[in-house]
Amino acid sequence: MVPVEVVGVRTHLADDEIVVLLLDPDAALLVPILIGPSEASAIASAQAGIVPPRPMTHDLLRDALLAAGAAVDHVEIKRLEDGVFHAALVLASGRHVDARASDAIAVALRFACPVLCSAEVVALAGVELRPAASEDDISQFREFLDHVSAEDFETGRDPGPEGGGRDG
């Protein structure tokens, strides 16, 4: 497992798809995971520090775990099978809870805990950063995240069946 940075979410305008980008800084690879608008909103709002007036699903899960005396130590993106990313929440007790990659990332952001990714997954799904543009791309993307809101991802469309490079 290698530590990855959650760069954020991005909408690919040509395909009208949303991805969450994970950066393996040591390998200079970005791992894109297709996600739905709800998951994108959950990730973007957590990164922006937005606290909703009522708890959303990932906030509720965090609150329920804490109320039960459990905490998430880290999350793991464990494998990529048939284009579907598989993940787990790893509790402080050492127990693993199966999760979709996007949900695991959204929860990790709420617990401010590390996201780890299998080196094999990074090698299989990672996209090499252009050396000259990588810092600028990430800077521009962080600027985008500073100004994005949860409402920007409400498209009203069905994200389609899970699979085919989706987190599922």
ZAMARGU-4260 file (C-alpha; in steps of 0.2 Angstrom, whole numbers, plus 5000, padded with zeros to 4 digits):
<rodrens>
0) 5000/5000/5000 | 5006/5017/4996 | 4999/5034/5003 | 4990/5044/4990 | 4984/5062/4991
5) 4965/5065/4987 | 4968/5079/4974 | 4949/5082/4972 | 4935/5079/4960 | 4934/5085/4942
10) 4921/5085/4928 | 4926/5079/4911 | 4916/5090/4900 | 4917/5080/4884 | 4910/5064/4892
15) 4900/5072/4906 | 4908/5061/4919 | 4915/5065/4936 | 4931/5058/4943 | 4940/5059/4959
20) 4959/5060/4957 | 4971/5051/4968 | 4990/5057/4967 | 5004/5045/4971 | 5018/5058/4972
25) 5032/5046/4973 | 5027/5038/4956 | 5020/5054/4949 | 5004/5045/4944 | 4986/5051/4945
30) 4973/5037/4948 | 4956/5043/4941 | 4941/5034/4948 | 4924/5038/4940 | 4911/5043/4953
35) 4893/5049/4953 | 4887/5067/4957 | 4882/5063/4975 | 4899/5056/4979 | 4908/5070/4970
40) 4898/5082/4981 | 4902/5073/4997 | 4921/5073/4993 | 4921/5091/4987 | 4911/5098/5002
45) 4923/5089/5014 | 4938/5096/5005 | 4931/5113/5006 | 4926/5111/5024 | 4908/5114/5021
50) 4897/5108/5036 | 4879/5105/5030 | 4865/5111/5042 | 4860/5092/5044 | 4872/5078/5042
55) 4873/5070/5025 | 4876/5051/5023 | 4895/5051/5026 | 4894/5064/5040 | 4881/5052/5048
60) 4892/5037/5046 | 4906/5047/5054 | 4895/5052/5069 | 4888/5035/5071 | 4906/5027/5072
65) 4912/5040/5084 | 4896/5037/5095 | 4900/5019/5095 | 4918/5022/5101 | 4925/5017/5084
70) 4936/5028/5073 | 4943/5026/5055 | 4962/5024/5056 | 4964/5024/5037 | 4956/5018/5021
75) 4963/5007/5008 | 4959/5006/4989 | 4963/4987/4988 | 4960/4981/4971 | 4954/4984/4953
80) 4943/4970/4946 | 4934/4971/4930 | 4936/4990/4930 | 4928/4992/4948 | 4938/4999/4962
85) 4937/4990/4979 | 4941/4998/4995 | 4939/4996/5014 | 4938/5007/5029 | 4951/5001/5042
90) 4945/5005/5059 | 4956/5009/5074 | 4952/4991/5080 | 4960/4984/5065 | 4944/4978/5058
95) 4941/4981/5039 | 4924/4986/5032 | 4921/4984/5014 | 4917/5000/5005 | 4916/5008/4987
100) 4931/5018/4984 | 4921/5035/4983 | 4913/5032/5000 | 4929/5027/5008 | 4937/5043/5002
105) 4923/5053/5008 | 4924/5045/5025 | 4943/5047/5025 | 4941/5066/5022 | 4929/5067/5037
110) 4941/5058/5049 | 4956/5067/5041 | 4965/5050/5040 | 4976/5043/5027 | 4971/5036/5010
115) 4982/5021/5005 | 4981/5013/4988 | 4988/4996/4982 | 5004/4999/4972 | 4997/4987/4959
120) 4981/4998/4957 | 4992/5013/4955 | 5002/5004/4942 | 4987/4998/4933 | 4976/5013/4933
125) 4988/5027/4936 | 4991/5040/4923 | 5008/5048/4921 | 5009/5067/4925 | 5017/5078/4912
130) 5032/5084/4921 | 5031/5102/4915 | 5013/5104/4918 | 5010/5093/4934 | 5012/5107/4947
135) 5002/5119/4937 | 4988/5107/4934 | 4987/5103/4952 | 4988/5121/4957 | 4974/5125/4944
140) 4964/5110/4951 | 4966/5116/4969 | 4960/5133/4963 | 4944/5125/4956 | 4941/5116/4972
145) 4942/5132/4982 | 4927/5139/4972 | 4917/5123/4969 | 4901/5119/4979 | 4891/5104/4981
150) 4877/5111/4970 | 4889/5111/4955 | 4888/5092/4954 | 4869/5091/4954 | 4865/5086/4937
155) 4849/5077/4939 | 4855/5063/4928 | 4857/5044/4932 | 4876/5041/4933 | 4872/5024/4925
160) 4877/5007/4930 | 4892/5004/4941 | 4907/4996/4933 | 4918/5000/4919 | 4931/5010/4928
165) 4918/5016/4941 | 4920/5015/4959 | 4908/5001/4964
</rodrens>
